[in-house]
Amino acid sequence: MEETRTGNTTILVVEDYEDTSLAMRLALENQGYHILEAADGEQAVEVAERERPEIILMDLNLPRLDGFDAT
């Protein structure tokens, strides 16, 4: 079985529903990932530019700037 290395991997979770964001954060942190969060597309762009996460999990239906345009 291949070992997965998650210790240094940063994931940006972009989700406007707090319950969904919390569930995703807890599940990913439990697997050892470092989690950043954003609640709308504009915030996601700002966080991504500043923090440079390796992975972005982007909701497409977001306020202010949707996930398609943010991506």
N, C-alpha and C positions, 0 to 999 in steps of 0.2 A: 504494500500500500504506500502511495506517495504521501510524504509529509507536507502539509500546507503551512507556509510561513505567514503569519498575520501580524506579528508584533510591531512591525514598523509601517504597516499599511494604514493609510489614512483614507477614510471614506466620508464624502460629503453627502448627507441625506437631505434632500430637498422635498419637503412635504408640508402642506399647509394645515393638515388635520393633526392636532396635537397627539391624539391617541395613537394614530398610525405612526407618527414620528417617534413617539416613546417606545412603542413595540419594536420598531426597527432598530432603534438605538440599543435597547436592552439585548436584543437577540445578537446583534453584531458585536457589541462589547463583550458579551458572554463568549464569543469566539475569538476574542483577543484583538479586535480591530480598534483603532483610534477613530472616534466619530466626531465629525463637525456637522452642524445643522443649520438650515436656512428655511424660512417659512414662505418665501416668495421668490420669483425669478430674479428680481433686482438684487436682493440680498445674496442669492446663490452666486451670481456673477461676481459680486464684491468678495465673497468668501473664497471662491475658487481662484480668483486672481491673486489674492493675498496669501492663501495657505497652500495652494498647488496640491490638492489631494490626488492620490493615485486613481481613485474610483469616485464617480459621481452617480448616485441613484436619484434620478430626476423625475418627479411627478410632472405630468404634461399639462394638467389643468390647474394653474396657479394664479393667484391674484397679482396685479401690477404688471408682471411680465410673464407670459406663459412659458412652460418648459421647452417648447419648440424654439421660441425666440431666444431664450436664455442659453440653450445649447448651441 
